[in-house]
Structures are given as structure tokens and as C-alpha cells.
Amino acid sequence: MTRTAPPSPGPALLAPGTRGPVLAISAGIGMHAFNDLAISASIPVAMEALGALPMLPLVYALFFIGVVAGGVTSAEIRTRIGARATALGAASVFLMGMLLTATAPSGLAFGVGRALQGFSDGVIAALCYALIPQLFAASIVARVFAVEATVWALAAALGPLTGGYATEHAGWPLAMLTGLPVALTFLVTAALILPARTADSFVIKRRTPLRPVALCLAGAGILALPSALPQAPAAALGLPAGLLLIALALWIDRRKPRPRFFPSEAFTLTPMGAGTWLIFLMPVAQSVSSIFTALCTRAIFGLSTVLTGWVVVTMALNWSLWAMVAGRLPARRRLAALRFAPALQIAGAACVGAGFVTATLPLVLLGQSLTGAAFGFSWGPANQLIMEAAPEAERPRTASFMPTVQTMGFATGAGLFGWIAGATGLVPGLASGTPAIPLAALWGVATLTACVALLAARRLHSADGPQPDTPPPGPQPAA
């Protein structure tokens, strides 16, 4: 009787031809993760010192819009100049943004620095995740994603500690530079390891369709208007206007012959479309905590920057923890957890809002943990389902599009909740000790948005096909 040889496990991650790409990809993802998590609790301190605390939502909106712009143009930039030059250029822009935030004389200059960092983050994140299936054998891709999950966990553990101590003992400008060593590491490894244009396998003859991209970027920019003009009632029209432009981009893209920019079934009522709605709506609901948790924690509980950072990063730590749990579940249970995940976000948003209104820190921590679990159970399985539902020819484009959908959700939420915070007087309320109404409005709307995400998740039961065990590409927790 002939025995079948067991499948080869593939090359080791530290093999001579593999360790260099692992280091380059990890440095790129680590640059984004460490910088954001290290300064998450320091940004409100910086804006307060610059006398621009009401601009806090706008700073976040500019960052998220920059990420969207970088994500949707990354492939086109790479097509023109190659992976190595794309990485080096984006890293240089990141360093410029970092320097500008550290030396900013005003809140507007700080916001421009964050926008530059967001653009470079978007380019580098899309580039790194697109390079993984090209630089590594299919048999070790799952292990590469496990390494990147470890990078995020280390960033979540060390970031708040580093940034918090820098803020407390040397001031917020130094905290803005704590990610400099990781950024320089990526710059060096990209120059030495990533392929030049002549050696880059990502070469297409037809360019990315520019009109849908331009409309998408214009829509993302308009989404920031409510946070830029929070006292103007008409500014709220920026939200439907921005989303309308993005919908117009989708419509135009679907009417044109190939090549298209968006996946064909994005934002429809199919399983793939429901998945894109889920990945969009959950970040919209989460953006309120991403923007205001650090500010509210310092104002209501009087915690240090270090401890505030740990409160903020509780969500990210739980995202990573429960994502690892979800990855080990059988396919059927993983899909069931995905359909239930937004319910955890509903409970989490309600707990965070109630915790701030009643000044109960354990309730805030519970809410952050529940929200992290919601993303941990949903992000990977939703991406897997979407990839399974996408036609074979569209899967690479779909994989690179999903991080943009998530960031677009954060940008939309930044505009929405920035306007709500301005209209209800959150900053003056925190200063006077009467923030109950603004807090209830902010996290109440977040809870309602998560309810809509739950409706989208309930449509995912109709997905067909086996669920793969390989983790999908995409971003990790946004603090």
C-alpha cells in the first residue's frame, strides 16, 4: 500500500530568503502600529497645549482621510515607480509628518502633520499587505500574518508606556517622535530588501481608473467638514454629501468596462456586499471612542498620560486576543461568532458611554474590552467571507480594498461625532463638569450605528463555500 507523503510545511520564517522580507513587512506594519498607539493618549495633551482642543476631531478626520488617500493610490504609485521607491517615498513623507507634529506651532499645523502621516500610513499598509502573497510561499502566509499579529501586540504593550512616559517627563513634542526608530528601521529595510520597479512582479498595463478614485477622495475630504465646522448646523450636510460622492464613484465604476477600481459587489445586499457594510459601519461606531476616550478619561478620572494610554489600548489588546481565538474556531462557529460580534459592540459602546456619564472607570474598561472582542471576532472572518465571495480575478483588488473601507468608516465617524461633540458642547462640558448630555449623545449614536452593523452581520449566513483558515490581509486595531 502506497503512503501519501505529508504536505511540506514550507520554508522557515527565518530562512535566508524569507527573514529579510519578514523584517521589512514587520517594520512597515510596526511603524504604523507603534506610532499610533504610542501617541493616542498624547494627542489631546498636545491639542490642549496648542490651545486647539476643539480641533481634536478634525485632527483625527485629517489622519483618516490621509489613510484613505494613501490606500486608494498605493497600487497606482507602485505601478509607476515600483515597490521599493513607493516604500521609501512614503516613509519619507511619514518622517516629515512626524517632524511637523513634534514642532507644530498651532493645531492646524499639527493636523497637517497627522494628515501626512495618514497618507504615508495608507500607502505603506496597502503595500505591505499586498506584498505578503508575493514575497512568501502560500504555505507560510498564515505564519507571516501570525508574526504581524505579534507585532501589533508588542506595539499595544509598549506604545502607551513609551508615549506616556515621554509626555509626562519630556513633554508631548518628544512623544510625537517615539516612533522614529521604527520608521528609520523600515526605511533601511525597504531600501535593502523590497524589489525595485524592474524586479517588481506587480506590473499592469492599464492604469487605475482616475475618476472613481478622485470622487472617492473628494467624498472623504467632504466628510471632514462637520468636524471642521462643528458650530455650523449646515456643516452636518457634509456627511450625506461625502457619502453621496462615494456612492457616485461606485456607480460610475460599475458602469465602465474593466479595469474597475471597486470590487463588483461592494456595498450590495449579497454576502460580499453585506460584509463590506459591516466593515464600514463598525468603524463608524468605534470612531467615537478612538477620538474621545483619551480626552474623556483624563478629564473625568484625572489619570496620568500613561494610565490613560492603557485605558485606550484596552480595546486594541482585546482585538488581538480575540482575533487569535477566532482564528482557532471551526469554520461554522467562526461564522456564528461573526454574526454575533456587532452585539458585543452594542454592549461595549453602551458600557463606555455609561461609564463616562457615571464616572465609573471599570465600566469604561469593560466596554473597551467588549468592543475589542467584537472586532476580534468580526474582522478576520468577515474578510475571509468577502474573499470567498469575490470572483477569483477580483480577489487581489478586494484584499487591498477592505482596509480602505474600514478607514472610510473611521473618517465618516470622525466627521459625524466631531459635529455632535461641537453641537452638544463636549469640550466646555468637560471643563465645567457637566458633560452628561454630550456623552450620552455621542455614545448613544455609536450604539445605534452598531445596531445597524448587526443587521448587516445577520445577512452573512447565506455565504457559500468553505471558510479558509488563513488569516486575511487587512489592518489591525485602531486605538
C-alpha positions as CSV (number, residue, x, y, z in Angstrom):
1,M,0.0,0.0,0.0
2,T,1.5,3.4,-1.0
3,R,1.6,6.0,1.6
4,T,1.0,9.7,0.7
5,A,3.7,12.0,1.9
6,P,2.5,14.7,4.2
7,P,2.4,18.2,2.8
8,S,5.5,20.3,3.1
9,P,5.3,22.9,5.8
10,G,7.1,25.4,3.6
11,P,10.3,27.3,4.3
12,A,11.0,28.6,7.8
13,L,10.3,32.2,8.5
14,L,14.0,32.8,9.4
15,A,15.4,31.0,6.3
16,P,17.8,33.1,4.3
17,G,15.3,34.0,1.6
18,T,12.5,34.7,4.0
19,R,13.8,36.6,7.0
20,G,14.6,39.8,5.1
21,P,11.0,40.2,3.7
22,V,9.6,39.3,7.2
23,L,11.7,42.1,8.7
24,A,10.7,44.6,6.1
25,I,6.9,43.8,6.3
26,S,7.0,43.8,10.1
27,A,8.9,47.1,10.2
28,G,6.3,48.7,7.9
29,I,3.3,47.5,9.9
30,G,5.1,48.1,13.2
31,M,5.8,51.7,12.2
32,H,2.1,52.4,11.8
33,A,1.1,50.4,14.9
34,F,3.6,51.7,17.3
35,N,3.4,55.3,16.3
36,D,-0.4,55.4,16.6
37,L,-0.7,53.5,19.8
38,A,2.2,55.4,21.4
39,I,0.7,58.9,20.8
40,S,-3.0,58.1,21.2
41,A,-3.1,59.4,24.7
42,S,-0.7,62.3,24.0
43,I,-2.7,63.9,21.1
44,P,-5.3,65.5,23.5
45,V,-2.4,66.8,25.6
46,A,-0.8,68.4,22.5
47,M,-4.0,69.9,21.3
48,E,-4.7,71.4,24.7
49,A,-1.2,72.8,24.9
50,L,-1.7,74.4,21.5
51,G,-5.0,75.9,22.5
52,A,-6.8,73.9,19.9
53,L,-8.7,71.2,21.8
54,P,-12.0,71.7,19.9
55,M,-10.0,70.8,16.7
56,L,-9.3,67.3,18.1
57,P,-12.0,65.5,15.9
58,L,-10.7,67.4,12.8
59,V,-7.1,66.1,13.5
60,Y,-8.4,62.6,13.5
61,A,-10.5,63.2,10.4
62,L,-7.5,64.5,8.6
63,F,-5.5,61.5,9.6
64,F,-8.2,59.0,8.5
65,I,-8.7,60.9,5.2
66,G,-5.0,60.7,4.6
67,V,-5.1,57.0,5.2
68,V,-7.9,56.6,2.6
69,A,-6.0,58.7,0.1
70,G,-2.8,56.6,0.6
71,G,-4.7,53.4,0.4
72,V,-6.6,54.1,-2.8
73,T,-3.5,55.4,-4.6
74,S,-0.9,52.9,-3.3
75,A,-1.3,50.4,-6.1
76,E,-1.1,53.2,-8.7
77,I,2.0,54.7,-7.2
78,R,3.6,51.2,-7.1
79,T,2.7,50.6,-10.7
80,R,4.5,53.7,-11.8
81,I,7.7,53.6,-9.6
82,G,7.9,50.1,-8.1
83,A,7.6,48.7,-4.5
84,R,10.9,49.9,-3.2
85,A,10.6,53.5,-4.4
86,T,6.9,53.6,-3.1
87,A,8.0,52.4,0.3
88,L,11.0,54.9,0.5
89,G,8.8,57.8,-0.6
90,A,6.0,57.0,1.8
91,A,8.4,56.6,4.7
92,S,10.0,60.0,3.9
93,V,6.5,61.6,4.0
94,F,5.8,59.8,7.3
95,L,9.0,61.3,8.8
96,M,8.0,64.8,7.5
97,G,4.6,64.4,9.2
98,M,6.2,63.2,12.4
99,L,8.6,66.2,12.5
100,L,5.7,68.6,11.8
101,T,3.6,67.2,14.6
102,A,6.5,67.5,17.0
103,T,7.2,71.1,16.1
104,A,3.7,72.3,15.3
105,P,3.1,75.9,16.4
106,S,-0.7,75.5,16.0
107,G,-3.5,73.0,16.0
108,L,-3.8,73.3,12.2
109,A,-0.1,72.6,11.6
110,F,-0.5,69.6,13.9
111,G,-3.4,68.4,11.8
112,V,-1.5,68.8,8.6
113,G,1.3,66.7,10.1
114,R,-1.1,63.9,11.0
115,A,-2.6,64.1,7.5
116,L,0.9,63.5,6.0
117,Q,1.4,60.6,8.4
118,G,-2.1,59.2,7.5
119,F,-1.3,59.3,3.8
120,S,2.0,57.5,4.2
121,D,0.4,55.0,6.6
122,G,-2.2,54.2,3.9
123,V,0.4,53.7,1.2
124,I,2.7,51.6,3.3
125,A,-0.1,49.4,4.9
126,A,-1.6,48.7,1.5
127,L,1.8,48.0,0.0
128,C,2.9,45.6,2.8
129,Y,-0.3,43.6,2.8
130,A,-0.2,43.4,-1.0
131,L,3.4,42.2,-0.9
132,I,2.8,39.3,1.5
133,P,1.3,36.8,-1.0
134,Q,4.0,37.8,-3.5
135,L,7.1,37.6,-1.2
136,F,6.1,34.4,0.7
137,A,5.1,30.9,-0.3
138,A,1.4,30.2,0.2
139,S,2.3,27.5,2.8
140,I,3.7,30.1,5.2
141,V,1.4,33.1,4.6
142,A,-0.6,32.2,7.8
143,R,2.6,32.2,9.8
144,V,3.5,35.6,8.4
145,F,0.2,37.0,9.5
146,A,0.7,35.5,12.9
147,V,4.0,37.4,13.1
148,E,2.2,40.6,12.2
149,A,-0.4,40.0,14.9
150,T,2.5,39.7,17.3
151,V,3.9,43.0,16.1
152,W,0.6,44.6,16.9
153,A,0.5,43.0,20.3
154,L,4.0,44.3,21.1
155,A,3.1,47.8,19.9
156,A,0.0,47.7,22.0
157,A,2.0,46.7,25.1
158,L,5.0,49.1,24.6
159,G,3.4,52.0,22.8
160,P,1.3,53.6,25.6
161,L,4.1,53.1,28.1
162,T,6.7,54.8,25.8
163,G,4.5,57.6,24.7
164,G,3.1,58.2,28.2
165,Y,6.4,58.4,29.9
166,A,7.7,60.7,27.1
167,T,4.8,63.0,27.6
168,E,5.0,63.1,31.4
169,H,8.8,63.5,31.7
170,A,9.8,65.3,28.5
171,G,6.7,66.9,27.0
172,W,4.3,66.0,24.2
173,P,6.7,67.0,21.4
174,L,9.1,64.2,22.3
175,A,6.2,61.8,22.5
176,M,5.4,62.6,18.8
177,L,8.9,61.3,18.0
178,T,8.8,58.0,19.8
179,G,8.0,56.1,16.6
180,L,11.2,57.5,14.9
181,P,13.4,54.3,15.5
182,V,10.8,52.0,13.9
183,A,10.3,54.4,11.0
184,L,14.0,54.5,10.3
185,T,14.2,50.7,10.5
186,F,11.5,50.4,7.9
187,L,13.3,53.0,5.7
188,V,16.5,50.9,5.8
189,T,14.9,47.5,5.4
190,A,12.8,48.8,2.5
191,A,15.9,50.1,0.7
192,L,17.7,46.8,1.1
193,I,15.0,44.2,0.7
194,L,12.0,45.3,-1.3
195,P,12.0,44.8,-5.1
196,A,12.8,47.7,-7.4
197,R,10.5,48.5,-10.3
198,T,12.3,46.3,-12.7
199,A,12.1,43.3,-10.4
200,D,8.5,44.1,-9.1
201,S,6.0,41.5,-10.3
202,F,3.1,43.9,-9.8
203,V,3.0,45.4,-13.3
204,I,-0.2,46.3,-15.1
205,K,-0.6,47.8,-18.5
206,R,-3.8,49.6,-17.8
207,R,-3.9,52.4,-15.2
208,T,-6.2,52.7,-12.3
209,P,-9.4,54.5,-13.3
210,L,-8.9,58.0,-12.1
211,R,-12.5,59.4,-12.0
212,P,-13.8,56.9,-9.3
213,V,-10.6,57.5,-7.3
214,A,-11.0,61.3,-7.5
215,L,-14.6,61.1,-6.5
216,C,-13.8,58.8,-3.6
217,L,-11.1,61.1,-2.3
218,A,-13.4,64.2,-2.7
219,G,-16.1,62.4,-0.7
220,A,-13.6,61.5,2.0
221,G,-12.5,65.1,2.2
222,I,-16.0,66.5,2.5
223,L,-16.7,64.0,5.3
224,A,-14.4,66.1,7.4
225,L,-16.4,69.3,7.1
226,P,-18.7,68.6,10.1
227,S,-15.7,68.2,12.4
228,A,-14.0,71.3,10.9
229,L,-17.2,73.4,11.4
230,P,-18.9,71.9,14.4
231,Q,-20.8,75.0,15.4
232,A,-22.4,75.4,11.9
233,P,-25.7,73.4,11.6
234,A,-25.3,73.3,7.8
235,A,-21.9,71.5,8.2
236,A,-23.8,68.3,9.0
237,L,-24.7,68.2,5.3
238,G,-21.1,67.2,4.7
239,L,-21.9,63.7,5.8
240,P,-24.5,62.9,3.2
241,A,-22.7,64.9,0.6
242,G,-19.5,63.0,1.2
243,L,-21.2,59.6,1.2
244,L,-23.1,60.6,-2.0
245,L,-19.9,61.3,-3.8
246,I,-18.5,57.9,-2.7
247,A,-21.7,56.3,-3.9
248,L,-21.4,58.1,-7.2
249,A,-17.9,56.8,-7.5
250,L,-19.2,53.3,-7.0
251,W,-21.9,53.8,-9.7
252,I,-19.5,55.2,-12.3
253,D,-17.0,52.5,-11.6
254,R,-19.6,49.7,-12.2
255,R,-20.8,51.3,-15.5
256,K,-17.3,51.4,-17.0
257,P,-15.5,48.4,-18.7
258,R,-12.6,46.8,-16.9
259,P,-10.3,47.7,-15.2
260,R,-12.5,48.8,-12.3
261,F,-11.4,50.3,-9.0
262,F,-14.0,48.9,-6.6
263,P,-14.9,45.2,-6.2
264,S,-18.0,44.5,-8.3
265,E,-20.3,43.5,-5.3
266,A,-19.1,46.1,-2.8
267,F,-22.0,47.6,-0.7
268,T,-24.7,45.5,-2.3
269,L,-27.1,43.1,-0.5
270,T,-25.1,40.0,-1.4
271,P,-22.9,38.2,1.3
272,M,-19.9,40.1,0.0
273,G,-21.8,43.4,0.0
274,A,-23.1,42.8,3.5
275,G,-19.5,42.1,4.6
276,T,-18.4,45.5,3.2
277,W,-21.3,47.2,5.0
278,L,-20.2,45.5,8.2
279,I,-16.6,46.5,7.9
280,F,-17.7,50.1,7.2
281,L,-20.3,50.5,9.9
282,M,-18.4,49.0,12.8
283,P,-15.5,51.6,12.5
284,V,-18.1,54.4,12.2
285,A,-19.4,53.4,15.6
286,Q,-15.9,52.8,17.1
287,S,-14.6,56.2,15.9
288,V,-16.2,58.0,18.9
289,S,-14.0,56.0,21.3
290,S,-11.0,56.4,19.0
291,I,-11.3,60.2,19.2
292,F,-12.7,60.9,22.6
293,T,-11.7,58.1,25.0
294,A,-8.3,59.6,25.9
295,L,-9.8,63.1,26.3
296,C,-12.7,62.0,28.5
297,T,-10.5,59.6,30.6
298,R,-8.1,62.4,31.5
299,A,-10.9,65.0,32.2
300,I,-13.3,62.7,34.1
301,F,-10.9,60.4,36.0
302,G,-7.8,62.6,36.2
303,L,-5.5,59.7,35.2
304,S,-1.9,60.2,34.0
305,T,-1.0,60.0,30.4
306,V,0.5,56.5,30.9
307,L,-2.7,55.2,32.5
308,T,-4.9,57.0,30.0
309,G,-2.9,55.2,27.3
310,W,-3.6,51.8,28.9
311,V,-7.3,52.6,29.0
312,V,-7.3,53.5,25.3
313,V,-5.3,50.5,24.3
314,T,-7.6,48.0,26.1
315,M,-9.7,47.8,23.0
316,A,-6.7,47.0,20.8
317,L,-5.3,44.4,23.2
318,N,-8.7,42.6,23.2
319,W,-9.0,42.9,19.4
320,S,-5.7,41.0,19.1
321,L,-6.5,38.5,21.8
322,W,-10.0,37.5,20.5
323,A,-8.8,37.6,16.9
324,M,-6.4,34.7,17.8
325,V,-9.3,32.9,19.5
326,A,-11.5,33.4,16.4
327,G,-8.7,32.1,14.1
328,R,-8.8,28.7,16.0
329,L,-12.5,28.2,15.9
330,P,-14.0,25.7,13.4
331,A,-15.5,27.4,10.3
332,R,-19.1,27.1,11.4
333,R,-18.5,28.6,14.8
334,R,-16.4,31.3,13.4
335,L,-19.2,32.4,11.1
336,A,-21.6,32.2,14.1
337,A,-19.3,34.4,16.1
338,L,-19.1,36.9,13.2
339,R,-22.9,37.2,13.1
340,F,-23.0,37.9,16.8
341,A,-19.9,40.2,17.0
342,P,-21.7,43.6,16.5
343,A,-23.9,42.7,19.5
344,L,-20.7,42.9,21.6
345,Q,-20.0,46.3,20.1
346,I,-23.5,47.5,21.0
347,A,-22.9,46.4,24.6
348,G,-19.4,47.9,24.6
349,A,-20.5,51.3,23.3
350,A,-23.3,51.4,25.9
351,C,-20.9,50.5,28.7
352,V,-18.3,53.1,27.7
353,G,-20.9,55.8,27.5
354,A,-22.5,54.8,30.8
355,G,-19.1,54.6,32.4
356,F,-18.2,58.2,31.4
357,V,-21.6,59.6,32.3
358,T,-21.5,57.9,35.8
359,A,-17.7,58.3,36.3
360,T,-17.3,54.5,36.6
361,L,-13.9,53.5,35.3
362,P,-14.4,49.7,35.4
363,L,-17.5,50.2,33.2
364,V,-15.4,52.0,30.6
365,L,-12.8,49.2,30.7
366,L,-15.5,46.6,30.3
367,G,-16.9,48.5,27.3
368,Q,-13.5,48.8,25.7
369,S,-12.9,45.1,26.2
370,L,-16.3,44.1,24.7
371,T,-15.7,46.4,21.7
372,G,-12.2,44.8,21.1
373,A,-13.8,41.4,21.3
374,A,-16.4,42.5,18.7
375,F,-13.6,43.5,16.2
376,G,-11.6,40.4,17.0
377,F,-14.4,38.1,16.2
378,S,-15.5,40.0,13.1
379,W,-12.6,41.4,11.2
380,G,-10.8,38.3,10.1
381,P,-13.9,36.1,9.4
382,A,-15.6,39.0,7.5
383,N,-12.6,39.4,5.3
384,Q,-12.4,35.7,4.7
385,L,-16.1,35.6,3.7
386,I,-15.7,38.5,1.4
387,M,-12.6,36.9,-0.2
388,E,-14.5,33.7,-0.7
389,A,-17.5,35.5,-2.3
390,A,-15.3,37.6,-4.6
391,P,-14.6,36.3,-8.1
392,E,-11.2,34.8,-8.5
393,A,-10.0,37.7,-10.7
394,E,-11.1,40.3,-8.2
395,R,-9.6,38.8,-5.0
396,P,-6.3,40.8,-5.1
397,R,-8.2,44.1,-5.6
398,T,-10.7,43.1,-2.9
399,A,-8.0,42.3,-0.4
400,S,-6.4,45.8,-0.9
401,F,-9.8,47.5,-0.9
402,M,-11.0,46.2,2.5
403,P,-8.6,48.3,4.6
404,T,-9.8,51.4,2.7
405,V,-13.4,50.5,3.6
406,Q,-12.5,50.3,7.2
407,T,-10.7,53.6,7.2
408,M,-13.5,55.3,5.3
409,G,-15.7,54.2,8.2
410,F,-13.4,55.9,10.7
411,A,-13.3,59.1,8.6
412,T,-17.1,59.1,8.4
413,G,-17.3,58.6,12.1
414,A,-14.8,61.4,12.8
415,G,-16.9,63.9,10.9
416,L,-20.2,62.7,12.5
417,F,-19.0,62.6,16.1
418,G,-16.9,65.7,15.7
419,W,-20.0,67.6,14.7
420,I,-22.1,66.0,17.5
421,A,-19.4,66.9,20.1
422,G,-19.3,70.5,18.9
423,A,-23.1,70.9,18.7
424,T,-23.6,69.5,22.2
425,G,-20.7,71.3,23.8
426,L,-18.5,68.3,24.8
427,V,-15.3,70.3,25.5
428,P,-17.0,73.1,27.5
429,G,-19.0,70.4,29.3
430,L,-15.9,68.5,30.4
431,A,-14.3,71.8,31.6
432,S,-17.3,72.7,33.7
433,G,-18.0,69.2,34.9
434,T,-21.4,68.9,33.2
435,P,-20.7,66.6,30.2
436,A,-23.6,64.1,30.7
437,I,-25.7,65.2,27.7
438,P,-22.8,65.3,25.2
439,L,-21.5,62.0,26.4
440,A,-24.9,60.4,26.1
441,A,-25.4,61.8,22.6
442,L,-22.0,60.6,21.4
443,W,-22.1,57.1,22.6
444,G,-25.8,56.8,22.1
445,V,-25.4,57.4,18.4
446,A,-22.5,55.0,18.4
447,T,-24.7,52.3,19.9
448,L,-27.4,52.9,17.3
449,T,-24.8,52.6,14.5
450,A,-23.6,49.3,15.9
451,C,-27.2,48.1,15.8
452,V,-27.3,48.8,12.0
453,A,-24.0,46.8,11.7
454,L,-25.6,43.9,13.5
455,L,-28.3,43.9,10.8
456,A,-25.6,43.7,8.1
457,A,-23.9,40.8,10.0
458,R,-27.2,38.9,10.1
459,R,-27.1,38.7,6.3
460,L,-23.8,36.9,6.3
461,H,-25.4,33.4,6.9
462,S,-26.1,33.0,3.2
463,A,-22.4,32.8,2.3
464,D,-21.4,29.7,0.5
465,G,-18.2,27.8,0.2
466,P,-15.6,26.7,2.8
467,Q,-14.1,29.1,5.1
468,P,-10.3,29.1,4.9
469,D,-8.1,29.0,7.9
470,T,-5.6,31.5,6.5
471,P,-6.0,35.0,8.1
472,P,-6.9,37.6,5.5
473,P,-4.9,40.8,4.9
474,G,-6.0,44.0,6.5
475,P,-5.3,46.4,9.2
476,Q,-5.3,45.8,12.9
477,P,-6.8,47.7,15.8
478,A,-7.2,51.4,15.6
479,A,-6.7,52.8,19.1
